[in-house]
Amino acid sequence: MSVILANMAKRGPKSPMSDAHKAALATGRTEGKAVRDYLEALRANKPARGRKRTPDSIAKRLAAIDAEIGSADAVKELRLVQERLDLEAELSTMGATVDMTALEADFVKVAKSYGQRTGVTYAAWRAVGIAPSVLKAAGITRGA
């Protein structure tokens, strides 16, 4: 144990981060946030397959769940409770809109440098759903 303490005592003080390093970290955080926000908004606003749900259709299904839950067995009740929670969450977020134009503008500003710094290719951007027009506006091309 004393050997470990002796080795720890020999370590000198850590040198402080340079201003350039701090600026690089801040840039990475800022760019990462813009990219993350845009990708999450794209994922959240991705059109679902099938018929669109309306507040009325959700309300009807919630009423049906309330009618079914009294006579359901334990496992069915569990599923109905979870479905009710999911529908209530969907209903509460239905009116919320995301300003995609602002998120897209922020993404376009940083996407090229973020992609170069992290090694993200055109194909990877496309695979996660970024439109070719957005990539073009960001200056990201197939060859780059």
Beta strands, then each sheet from edge to edge (+ up, - down):
end
